[in-house]
Amino acid sequence: MKKLTILLTLLGLAAITAATAWSGVGSVVDAVTRIGVGGFILTILGQLGVDLVLGAAWHSAFPAMSFIHLFKARLVRDSAATCLPFSQLGGIVLGIRATCQHRGIHNSSEAPVEWPEAACANVVDITTEVLGQIVFILLAVTILAIGAGSNPLVKPVIIGALLLAVGIAGFIWTQQRGGSAVRRTVRFLGRHIAGQWQTTMLDGAGTLQNLMENAWSHPARISASAAIHFAGWVSSAALLWLTVMLLGNHLSFLDSIAIEGVTCGLLSASFLVPAGLGVLEGAYMALAHAFGLPPSTGLALALLRRGREFCIGIPVLLLWQAGEMRALRLRARIMPDAMTTDRTPEPLEDTRHG
């Protein structure tokens, strides 16, 4: 898997280089610099606004968890997926870890989030996000088919959206009814990989399945989360529309939905490619051309998007890593104190005779 990730990263970088050379370095630089520092800062603020909407979607599915904690964990998950040389699966792992730093989903104000709670919260959030994304992609494809005629991207994106819908339906069923399958998998891993941890893993798998079933037993929360996620996708299209306007070009809001929706569909299909390198640039260039924008503007949109992702993601990851280091130092101080307390000598038995 590591070799595949490196290969896909190199291919993505090669695709970006080829796209820049084909569009012309000068025209791309001119398009990027046209937005100005103030315009770029405005797009960063817009991206943070979209992230707030996504945090609200997560909070609506898990109202017992603090919004600010979920918002921070969401930032870590997205930042890892866009700024680090991982696939989206790597971002999910770090998102679960970031969620574990915070309070539990129960009413106890002292209990931290254990890994089954964090995994459940992240998996359900990703699932509701994909539910909203499917509707957004289908809306985008409809607009693309109407506005761009027989665009070659229409059919593959429609097929991809339908396959995504089938896959997410099976994924939801597994979360609700897959307890026995999870336990069989854990038993297999326990026997062949980590036999000494089998009991702990089985207990965790059972807890995870119970949490999943409890989360899906609140359909109103799930529906609200998916609806807010859809609003978040529409907000991302509004941010694209704003960026195009700041670049001095014209694009209708519906066309922005088409470009953003089809792009996110292609990115979902290429989830193994780290940060979607090459996929994002190619999609923006092709779709921009389909709606009458020069390819250099499409490439500039992709580069500006990556720029604001780095401007947000790198500070988020650094702050999160600093928090991890503080937690490690705190545990290192607490453990010797606990060991000292455990070793307090018991009082000697009185052997004197009366």
ZAZA-188975 format. One line per 4 residues: number of its first residue (from 0); their letters; for each residue z, x, y of N, C-alpha, C. Coordinates in steps of 0.05 Angstrom, whole numbers, plus 5000, padded with zeros to 4 digits. Layout:
% residues N
NUM) A) Z:X:Y:Z:X:Y:Z:X:Y ~ ...
***
This chain:
% residues 354
0) MKKL) 5000:5017:4976:5000:5000:5000:5000:5017:5025 ~ 5015:5040:5024:5016:5058:5047:4988:5070:5053 ~ 4974:5077:5032:4947:5089:5036:4928:5067:5047 ~ 4931:5043:5038:4914:5021:5048:4919:5016:5077
4) TILL) 4945:5017:5085:4952:5013:5113:4940:5034:5131 ~ 4942:5060:5122:4930:5082:5137:4900:5079:5140 ~ 4887:5071:5118:4858:5068:5118:4850:5046:5137 ~ 4864:5023:5136:4857:5001:5154:4862:5008:5183
8) TLLG) 4883:5024:5188:4889:5032:5216:4867:5050:5226 ~ 4858:5069:5210:4836:5087:5219:4810:5071:5223 ~ 4805:5052:5206:4780:5036:5209:4782:5019:5234 ~ 4806:5009:5240:4809:4993:5265:4806:5010:5290
12) LAAI) 4817:5034:5290:4813:5052:5313:4784:5059:5316 ~ 4770:5064:5294:4742:5070:5295:4726:5047:5307 ~ 4734:5022:5299:4720:4999:5310:4724:4996:5340 ~ 4749:5001:5349:4754:5000:5378:4738:5020:5393
16) TAAT) 4737:5045:5382:4721:5066:5395:4691:5059:5396 ~ 4681:5048:5374:4653:5040:5374:4647:5017:5393 ~ 4666:4998:5395:4662:4976:5413:4663:4985:5442 ~ 4680:5004:5448:4681:5015:5476:4656:5030:5483
20) AWSG) 4646:5046:5464:4621:5061:5469:4597:5042:5472 ~ 4597:5020:5456:4574:5001:5457:4575:4986:5484 ~ 4598:4978:5493:4600:4963:5518:4597:4981:5542 ~ 4601:5006:5539:4600:5024:5562:4628:5029:5573
24) VGSV) 4637:5054:5572:4664:5060:5581:4668:5053:5610 ~ 4648:5058:5627:4651:5051:5655:4655:5022:5660 ~ 4640:5005:5647:4642:4976:5652:4669:4965:5641 ~ 4678:4977:5619:4704:4968:5608:4727:4977:5627
28) VDAV) 4726:5002:5637:4747:5011:5655:4746:4995:5681 ~ 4723:4989:5690:4720:4973:5715:4732:4945:5711 ~ 4727:4933:5688:4738:4906:5682:4769:4907:5680 ~ 4780:4928:5668:4809:4930:5664:4822:4935:5691
32) TRIG) 4811:4953:5707:4824:4960:5733:4821:4937:5753 ~ 4802:4919:5749:4797:4898:5768:4822:4879:5770 ~ 4838:4877:5750:4860:4859:5750:4882:4868:5768 ~ 4885:4894:5772:4906:4904:5790:4934:4904:5777
36) VGGF) 4952:4919:5789:4979:4921:5779:4993:4894:5781 ~ 4990:4881:5804:5003:4855:5807:4993:4834:5787 ~ 4967:4834:5782:4956:4815:5762:4966:4821:5734 ~ 4968:4847:5728:4977:4855:5701:5007:4847:5697
40) ILTI) 5023:4851:5718:5051:4842:5717:5053:4812:5713 ~ 5035:4798:5726:5035:4768:5724:5029:4760:5695 ~ 5010:4774:5682:5005:4768:5654:5028:4775:5635 ~ 5043:4796:5642:5067:4802:5626:5088:4780:5628
44) LGQL) 5092:4770:5653:5110:4748:5657:5101:4723:5642 ~ 5074:4719:5642:5063:4697:5627:5068:4699:5597 ~ 5066:4724:5586:5071:4728:5558:5100:4723:5551 ~ 5118:4731:5569:5147:4726:5565:5152:4695:5565
48) GVDL) 5137:4681:5582:5140:4652:5581:5131:4640:5555 ~ 5109:4650:5543:5100:4641:5517:5121:4648:5496 ~ 5134:4671:5498:5154:4679:5479:5179:4661:5481 ~ 5185:4651:5505:5207:4632:5508:5201:4606:5493
52) VLGA) 5176:4597:5495:5168:4573:5481:5171:4577:5451 ~ 5162:4600:5441:5165:4606:5412:5194:4607:5403 ~ 5211:4619:5421:5239:4619:5415:5251:4591:5414 ~ 5242:4573:5432:5251:4545:5431:5242:4531:5406
56) AWHS) 5218:4538:5396:5209:4526:5371:5227:4534:5348 ~ 5235:4559:5347:5253:4568:5325:5280:4555:5328 ~ 5290:4553:5352:5317:4541:5357:5317:4511:5349 ~ 5294:4497:5353:5294:4469:5346:5296:4465:5316
60) AFPA) 5288:4484:5299:5291:4482:5270:5319:4490:5261 ~ 5332:4508:5276:5359:4518:5270:5377:4515:5294 ~ 5384:4491:5302:5399:4487:5327:5427:4499:5327 ~ 5438:4504:5303:5465:4516:5301:5465:4545:5309
64) MSFI) 5442:4558:5309:5440:4586:5316:5434:4587:5346 ~ 5445:4608:5359:5441:4611:5388:5412:4616:5395 ~ 5403:4602:5417:5375:4606:5425:5370:4635:5433 ~ 5388:4647:5448:5384:4674:5458:5382:4694:5435
68) HLFK) 5398:4689:5413:5397:4707:5390:5370:4704:5375 ~ 5361:4679:5372:5335:4675:5359:5312:4686:5376 ~ 5315:4683:5402:5294:4694:5420:5292:4724:5418 ~ 5315:4738:5416:5315:4767:5413:5303:4775:5386
72) ARLV) 5311:4761:5365:5300:4767:5338:5270:4762:5337 ~ 5261:4741:5351:5232:4736:5352:5218:4758:5366 ~ 5229:4768:5388:5216:4791:5402:5214:4815:5384 ~ 5236:4821:5369:5235:4844:5351:5214:4841:5330
76) RDSA) 5212:4817:5318:5192:4812:5297:5164:4815:5308 ~ 5158:4804:5331:5131:4806:5342:5125:4834:5351 ~ 5145:4848:5363:5141:4875:5373:5135:4894:5350 ~ 5149:4891:5328:5144:4908:5304:5116:4904:5293
80) ATCL) 5107:4879:5294:5080:4873:5283:5058:4882:5301 ~ 5063:4884:5327:5042:4892:5346:5043:4921:5355 ~ 5066:4933:5354:5069:4960:5365:5073:4982:5344 ~ 5081:4975:5320:5085:4994:5299:5062:4993:5279
84) PFSQ) 5057:5016:5265:5035:5016:5246:5041:5002:5220 ~ 5050:4977:5223:5056:4960:5199:5037:4937:5199 ~ 5035:4924:5176:5023:4898:5175:5042:4877:5185 ~ 5034:4852:5187:5052:4831:5196:5076:4828:5177
88) LGGI) 5073:4835:5151:5095:4834:5133:5118:4853:5141 ~ 5111:4876:5152:5131:4895:5162:5146:4883:5185 ~ 5132:4869:5203:5145:4855:5225:5165:4835:5215 ~ 5159:4820:5194:5177:4800:5183:5202:4813:5173
92) VLGI) 5200:4836:5159:5223:4850:5149:5242:4858:5171 ~ 5231:4869:5193:5248:4877:5215:5259:4853:5230 ~ 5244:4831:5230:5254:4806:5242:5278:4796:5227 ~ 5278:4797:5200:5301:4789:5184:5325:4807:5190
96) RATC) 5319:4833:5193:5341:4852:5199:5353:4846:5227 ~ 5336:4840:5246:5346:4834:5273:5362:4808:5273 ~ 5354:4789:5257:5369:4763:5255:5396:4768:5243 ~ 5398:4787:5225:5424:4793:5212:5445:4804:5231
100) QHRG) 5437:4813:5254:5456:4824:5273:5472:4802:5287 ~ 5463:4778:5285:5475:4757:5302:5493:4739:5285 ~ 5503:4718:5298:5522:4700:5286:5509:4683:5264 ~ 5525:4672:5247:5515:4656:5225:5505:4629:5234
104) IHNS) 5492:4614:5216:5482:4588:5223:5504:4567:5219 ~ 5527:4576:5210:5549:4557:5207:5566:4557:5233 ~ 5587:4541:5233:5603:4539:5258:5621:4562:5263 ~ 5625:4579:5243:5643:4602:5247:5632:4620:5268
108) SEAP) 5649:4627:5287:5640:4644:5309:5642:4674:5302 ~ 5654:4680:5279:5659:4708:5272:5640:4717:5250 ~ 5631:4699:5233:5615:4708:5210:5587:4717:5219 ~ 5578:4741:5211:5551:4750:5217:5531:4736:5199
112) VEWP) 5506:4737:5206:5485:4725:5189:5480:4743:5165 ~ 5483:4732:5141:5477:4747:5117:5447:4746:5112 ~ 5437:4763:5093:5408:4765:5090:5395:4739:5080 ~ 5409:4722:5063:5395:4697:5055:5391:4679:5079
116) EAAC) 5411:4677:5097:5409:4661:5121:5386:4670:5139 ~ 5385:4697:5143:5365:4709:5160:5337:4705:5148 ~ 5335:4709:5122:5309:4705:5109:5299:4676:5111 ~ 5318:4658:5106:5311:4629:5108:5301:4622:5136
120) ANVV) 5316:4631:5156:5309:4625:5184:5282:4635:5191 ~ 5276:4660:5183:5250:4672:5189:5227:4659:5174 ~ 5231:4653:5148:5210:4642:5132:5203:4613:5142 ~ 5223:4598:5148:5218:4571:5158:5205:4571:5185
124) DITT) 5213:4590:5203:5201:4592:5229:5171:4600:5227 ~ 5165:4619:5209:5137:4627:5205:5121:4604:5194 ~ 5133:4588:5176:5119:4566:5164:5112:4544:5185 ~ 5132:4537:5202:5127:4517:5222:5107:4528:5243
128) EVLG) 5107:4554:5248:5088:4566:5266:5059:4563:5255 ~ 5057:4568:5229:5030:4565:5217:5021:4536:5217 ~ 5040:4517:5213:5032:4489:5215:5020:4482:5242 ~ 5034:4492:5264:5023:4488:5290:4997:4503:5294
132) QIVF) 4995:4526:5282:4971:4543:5285:4947:4530:5272 ~ 4950:4516:5249:4928:4504:5236:4916:4482:5254 ~ 4932:4466:5266:4922:4445:5285:4908:4458:5308 ~ 4919:4480:5318:4907:4494:5341:4880:4506:5334
136) ILLA) 4878:4518:5310:4853:4530:5301:4832:4509:5298 ~ 4839:4486:5285:4819:4465:5282:4810:4454:5308 ~ 4828:4451:5328:4820:4443:5355:4801:4463:5367 ~ 4807:4489:5364:4791:4510:5375:4763:4510:5363
140) VTIL) 4762:4507:5336:4736:4507:5323:4719:4483:5332 ~ 4732:4460:5336:4717:4437:5345:4705:4442:5373 ~ 4721:4454:5391:4711:4460:5417:4689:4481:5416 ~ 4692:4501:5398:4672:4521:5395:4646:4510:5384
144) AIGA) 4648:4492:5365:4624:4479:5354:4609:4463:5375 ~ 4624:4450:5393:4612:4433:5413:4600:4450:5436 ~ 4616:4471:5444:4608:4486:5467:4589:4509:5462 ~ 4591:4521:5438:4575:4544:5432:4553:4539:5412
148) GSNP) 4549:4514:5405:4527:4508:5386:4531:4519:5359 ~ 4511:4529:5347:4512:4540:5319:4522:4569:5319 ~ 4547:4572:5328:4559:4599:5328:4565:4607:5299 ~ 4558:4632:5291:4563:4640:5264:4592:4641:5256
152) LVKP) 4610:4641:5276:4639:4643:5269:4651:4616:5262 ~ 4636:4594:5267:4647:4567:5262:4654:4563:5233 ~ 4634:4566:5215:4638:4560:5187:4660:4577:5174 ~ 4660:4604:5177:4681:4620:5164:4709:4613:5175
156) VIIG) 4711:4606:5201:4738:4600:5211:4747:4573:5201 ~ 4728:4553:5198:4736:4528:5186:4745:4531:5157 ~ 4730:4547:5142:4738:4552:5114:4765:4566:5113 ~ 4769:4585:5131:4794:4599:5132:4817:4581:5139
160) ALLL) 4813:4562:5158:4834:4544:5166:4841:4525:5143 ~ 4821:4516:5128:4826:4498:5105:4841:4513:5083 ~ 4833:4538:5078:4848:4554:5058:4876:4559:5067 ~ 4880:4564:5093:4907:4568:5104:4923:4543:5101
164) AVGI) 4911:4519:5105:4926:4494:5101:4935:4491:5072 ~ 4917:4497:5053:4924:4495:5025:4946:4515:5018 ~ 4943:4539:5028:4963:4559:5023:4991:4552:5034 ~ 4991:4541:5058:5017:4535:5070:5030:4511:5056
168) AGFI) 5013:4492:5046:5024:4470:5030:5038:4480:5005 ~ 5025:4499:4991:5038:4511:4968:5063:4527:4975 ~ 5062:4540:4998:5085:4556:5007:5108:4537:5013 ~ 5103:4514:5026:5125:4495:5032:5136:4484:5006
172) WTQQ) 5119:4477:4987:5128:4467:4961:5147:4488:4947 ~ 5138:4513:4948:5155:4534:4936:5182:4536:4949 ~ 5183:4534:4976:5208:4535:4990:5227:4512:4982 ~ 5215:4489:4977:5231:4465:4970:5237:4462:4941
176) RGGS) 5219:4471:4923:5223:4466:4894:5221:4491:4877 ~ 5221:4514:4890:5216:4538:4875:5240:4554:4867 ~ 5263:4540:4865:5288:4555:4858:5287:4569:4832 ~ 5277:4555:4811:5276:4568:4784:5257:4592:4784
180) AVRR) 5235:4590:4799:5216:4612:4800:5228:4636:4813 ~ 5243:4631:4835:5257:4653:4849:5277:4666:4830 ~ 5292:4650:4816:5312:4662:4798:5300:4678:4775 ~ 5277:4668:4764:5263:4683:4743:5253:4710:4753
184) TVRF) 5243:4710:4778:5233:4735:4790:5256:4755:4794 ~ 5279:4745:4803:5302:4762:4808:5312:4773:4782 ~ 5313:4757:4761:5322:4767:4734:5304:4789:4724 ~ 5277:4785:4728:5258:4806:4719:5263:4832:4734
188) LGRH) 5267:4830:4761:5272:4854:4776:5298:4866:4768 ~ 5318:4849:4763:5344:4860:4755:5343:4875:4729 ~ 5327:4866:4710:5326:4879:4684:5310:4905:4685 ~ 5289:4905:4702:5270:4928:4701:5273:4947:4724
192) IAGQ) 5287:4939:4746:5288:4956:4769:5317:4962:4777 ~ 5333:4941:4780:5360:4945:4791:5380:4928:4775 ~ 5384:4936:4750:5401:4921:4732:5430:4918:4742 ~ 5440:4939:4755:5468:4938:4765:5471:4920:4789
196) WQTT) 5449:4912:4801:5451:4894:4825:5442:4865:4818 ~ 5438:4860:4792:5426:4835:4784:5443:4811:4792 ~ 5470:4812:4788:5487:4790:4795:5486:4784:4824 ~ 5488:4805:4841:5487:4801:4870:5461:4789:4879
200) MLDG) 5439:4799:4867:5413:4789:4874:5410:4760:4866 ~ 5420:4753:4843:5418:4725:4834:5434:4706:4852 ~ 5458:4715:4860:5474:4699:4878:5460:4696:4904 ~ 5448:4717:4914:5433:4715:4939:5409:4697:4937
204) AGTL) 5395:4698:4914:5371:4681:4910:5380:4652:4909 ~ 5402:4646:4896:5411:4618:4895:5419:4608:4923 ~ 5433:4625:4938:5440:4618:4965:5416:4613:4983 ~ 5396:4631:4980:5371:4628:4995:5357:4602:4989
208) QNLM) 5356:4595:4963:5343:4570:4956:5357:4546:4967 ~ 5384:4547:4966:5400:4524:4977:5395:4522:5007 ~ 5394:4544:5021:5389:4544:5050:5361:4533:5056 ~ 5341:4541:5040:5314:4530:5043:5314:4500:5040
212) ENAW) 5326:4490:5019:5326:4461:5014:5340:4447:5036 ~ 5362:4458:5047:5376:4446:5069:5359:4445:5094 ~ 5345:4467:5100:5328:4468:5124:5306:4447:5122 ~ 5293:4444:5099:5271:4425:5096:5281:4396:5093
216) SHPA) 5307:4392:5091:5318:4365:5089:5321:4352:5116 ~ 5312:4366:5138:5313:4355:5165:5285:4354:5176 ~ 5269:4334:5167:5241:4333:5175:5237:4331:5205 ~ 5256:4318:5219:5253:4316:5249:5254:4343:5262
220) RISA) 5271:4361:5252:5273:4388:5263:5247:4404:5257 ~ 5238:4401:5233:5213:4415:5225:5190:4406:5241 ~ 5187:4380:5245:5165:4369:5261:5167:4378:5290 ~ 5191:4378:5301:5194:4387:5328:5187:4416:5331
224) SAAI) 5195:4432:5312:5189:4461:5313:5159:4466:5312 ~ 5145:4452:5294:5116:4455:5292:5102:4446:5317 ~ 5111:4424:5329:5099:4414:5354:5103:4434:5377 ~ 5127:4445:5379:5132:4465:5400:5116:4490:5395
228) HFAG) 5113:4498:5370:5095:4521:5364:5067:4515:5373 ~ 5057:4491:5368:5030:4484:5378:5029:4486:5408 ~ 5050:4478:5422:5050:4481:5451:5050:4511:5459 ~ 5063:4527:5442:5062:4556:5447:5035:4568:5444
232) WVSS) 5019:4558:5424:4992:4568:5421:4975:4559:5445 ~ 4979:4534:5454:4964:4525:5477:4971:4541:5502 ~ 4997:4549:5504:5006:4566:5526:4992:4593:5525 ~ 4988:4604:5501:4974:4630:5499:4945:4627:5508
236) AALL) 4933:4604:5503:4906:4599:5514:4906:4597:5544 ~ 4927:4586:5555:4929:4585:5584:4932:4613:5596 ~ 4946:4630:5582:4949:4658:5591:4922:4672:5590 ~ 4906:4667:5569:4879:4678:5568:4862:4668:5591
240) WLTV) 4863:4642:5597:4849:4631:5620:4857:4645:5646 ~ 4883:4649:5650:4893:4663:5674:4882:4691:5675 ~ 4882:4706:5653:4872:4733:5653:4843:4735:5660 ~ 4827:4717:5649:4798:4716:5655:4794:4711:5685
244) MLLG) 4810:4693:5696:4807:4687:5725:4815:4712:5742 ~ 4836:4726:5733:4844:4750:5748:4824:4772:5746 ~ 4808:4772:5725:4786:4791:5722:4761:4784:5738 ~ 4762:4762:5752:4740:4754:5769:4718:4738:5755
248) NHLS) 4724:4727:5732:4704:4712:5717:4714:4683:5715 ~ 4696:4665:5706:4702:4637:5704:4701:4629:5675 ~ 4721:4613:5666:4722:4603:5639:4739:4577:5640 ~ 4728:4556:5629:4744:4531:5629:4767:4533:5610
252) FLDS) 4787:4516:5614:4811:4517:5597:4805:4510:5568 ~ 4786:4491:5564:4779:4484:5536:4765:4508:5522 ~ 4748:4522:5537:4735:4546:5526:4756:4567:5519 ~ 4777:4569:5536:4799:4588:5530:4813:4581:5504
256) IAIE) 4817:4555:5500:4829:4546:5474:4811:4554:5451 ~ 4785:4551:5454:4767:4558:5433:4768:4588:5426 ~ 4768:4604:5447:4769:4633:5442:4795:4642:5430 ~ 4817:4632:5441:4844:4640:5431:4849:4629:5403
260) GVTC) 4841:4605:5397:4845:4593:5371:4830:4607:5349 ~ 4804:4612:5354:4788:4625:5334:4798:4654:5330 ~ 4806:4667:5351:4816:4695:5349:4842:4695:5332 ~ 4860:4677:5337:4885:4677:5322:4879:4670:5293
264) GLLS) 4859:4654:5287:4851:4649:5260:4841:4673:5246 ~ 4824:4689:5260:4814:4714:5248:4836:4734:5244 ~ 4856:4735:5263:4878:4753:5260:4896:4746:5236 ~ 4899:4720:5231:4915:4711:5208:4901:4718:5182
268) ASFL) 4875:4716:5182:4860:4723:5158:4861:4753:5152 ~ 4865:4769:5173:4866:4799:5169:4895:4809:5173 ~ 4914:4795:5161:4943:4801:5166:4950:4829:5155 ~ 4934:4840:5136:4941:4866:5125:4933:4889:5144
272) VPAG) 4916:4883:5164:4908:4903:5183:4930:4907:5203 ~ 4941:4931:5206:4962:4936:5225:4954:4928:5254 ~ 4970:4910:5266:4966:4901:5293:4938:4889:5298 ~ 4923:4883:5276:4896:4872:5279:4877:4890:5293
276) LGVL) 4881:4916:5289:4864:4936:5302:4834:4932:5296 ~ 4818:4929:5316:4790:4925:5312:4782:4895:5309 ~ 4799:4880:5296:4794:4851:5292:4796:4837:5319 ~ 4818:4842:5334:4822:4829:5360:4799:4836:5379
280) EGAY) 4792:4861:5380:4771:4870:5399:4744:4857:5392 ~ 4737:4858:5366:4712:4846:5358:4710:4816:5363 ~ 4733:4802:5358:4733:4773:5362:4730:4766:5391 ~ 4745:4780:5408:4743:4774:5437:4715:4780:5448
284) MALA) 4703:4801:5439:4676:4808:5448:4656:4787:5440 ~ 4656:4780:5414:4637:4760:5404:4641:4733:5417 ~ 4665:4724:5420:4671:4698:5431:4665:4697:5461 ~ 4672:4719:5475:4666:4720:5503:4636:4718:5508
288) HAFG) 4620:4732:5491:4591:4730:5494:4581:4702:5488 ~ 4594:4688:5469:4586:4661:5462:4590:4641:5485 ~ 4609:4647:5502:4615:4629:5525:4605:4641:5552 ~ 4586:4659:5550:4573:4668:5575:4587:4691:5589
292) LPPS) 4607:4703:5577:4620:4726:5590:4608:4752:5579 ~ 4607:4773:5596:4597:4799:5585:4616:4810:5564 ~ 4605:4825:5545:4622:4836:5524:4643:4855:5534 ~ 4637:4869:5557:4657:4887:5568:4682:4871:5577
296) TGLA) 4678:4846:5587:4701:4829:5594:4717:4822:5570 ~ 4703:4815:5548:4717:4809:5523:4734:4833:5513 ~ 4723:4857:5515:4738:4880:5506:4761:4885:5526 ~ 4757:4881:5552:4778:4884:5571:4801:4865:5565
300) LALL) 4794:4840:5557:4815:4821:5550:4832:4831:5527 ~ 4819:4842:5507:4834:4853:5484:4852:4876:5492 ~ 4841:4894:5509:4857:4918:5517:4881:4909:5535 ~ 4876:4890:5552:4898:4880:5569:4920:4866:5552
304) RRGR) 4911:4852:5532:4930:4839:5514:4947:4860:5500 ~ 4934:4880:5490:4949:4902:5477:4967:4916:5496 ~ 4958:4919:5521:4974:4932:5541:5000:4917:5547 ~ 4998:4891:5550:5023:4876:5555:5041:4874:5530
308) EFCI) 5028:4874:5506:5045:4875:5482:5061:4901:5480 ~ 5049:4923:5488:5063:4948:5488:5085:4949:5510 ~ 5078:4938:5533:5098:4938:5555:5122:4921:5549 ~ 5119:4901:5532:5142:4885:5524:5154:4896:5498
312) GIPV) 5137:4903:5479:5146:4910:5452:5162:4936:5451 ~ 5152:4957:5465:5166:4983:5463:5194:4982:5474 ~ 5199:4971:5498:5227:4968:5507:5244:4951:5488 ~ 5232:4929:5477:5247:4913:5458:5256:4929:5434
316) LLLW) 5238:4944:5422:5245:4960:5398:5265:4981:5405 ~ 5262:4994:5428:5282:5015:5436:5310:5003:5439 ~ 5311:4980:5453:5337:4967:5456:5349:4958:5430 ~ 5332:4947:5412:5342:4939:5386:5352:4963:5370
320) QAGE) 5337:4985:5371:5346:5009:5357:5372:5020:5368 ~ 5375:5018:5394:5401:5026:5406:5423:5009:5397 ~ 5418:4983:5394:5439:4965:5383:5445:4971:5354 ~ 5425:4979:5338:5430:4987:5311:5448:5012:5310
324) MRAL) 5443:5031:5327:5459:5055:5327:5487:5050:5336 ~ 5491:5032:5355:5518:5025:5363:5533:5011:5341 ~ 5520:4994:5326:5532:4980:5303:5540:5000:5282 ~ 5523:5020:5276:5530:5041:5256:5554:5057:5265
328) RLRA) 5555:5064:5291:5579:5079:5300:5604:5063:5298 ~ 5602:5037:5304:5625:5019:5303:5635:5017:5274 ~ 5616:5014:5255:5625:5012:5227:5637:5039:5218 ~ 5627:5061:5228:5638:5087:5220:5666:5090:5230
332) RIMP) 5672:5078:5253:5700:5079:5264:5718:5060:5249 ~ 5708:5037:5241:5725:5017:5228:5732:5025:5200 ~ 5713:5036:5185:5718:5042:5156:5742:5061:5152 ~ 5745:5084:5167:5768:5101:5162:5794:5086:5168
336) DAMT) 5795:5069:5189:5819:5054:5195:5826:5035:5172 ~ 5806:5022:5160:5811:5003:5138:5821:5019:5114 ~ 5809:5042:5109:5818:5058:5086:5847:5068:5090 ~ 5854:5074:5114:5882:5083:5120:5901:5060:5116
340) TDRT) 5893:5036:5124:5910:5013:5120:5915:5007:5090 ~ 5893:5009:5075:5895:5004:5046:5913:5024:5032 ~ 5914:5049:5043:5930:5070:5030:5959:5071:5040 ~ 5969:5051:5054:5997:5051:5063:6015:5051:5039
344) PEPL) 6033:5071:5037:6050:5073:5013:6069:5050:5010 ~ 6073:5041:4985:6091:5020:4980:6120:5030:4981 ~ 6139:5013:4988:6167:5022:4990:6177:5030:4962 ~ 6193:5051:4961:6205:5061:4936:6225:5041:4925
348) EDTR) 6226:5039:4899:6245:5021:4886:6273:5033:4888 ~ 6291:5016:4895:6319:5025:4898:6331:5029:4870 ~ 6338:5054:4863:6349:5061:4837:6379:5066:4838 ~ 6391:5060:4861:6420:5066:4862:6436:5045:4845
352) HG) 6458:5054:4834:6475:5036:4818:6496:5024:4836 ~ 6503:5000:4829:6522:4986:4846:6550:4997:4840
***
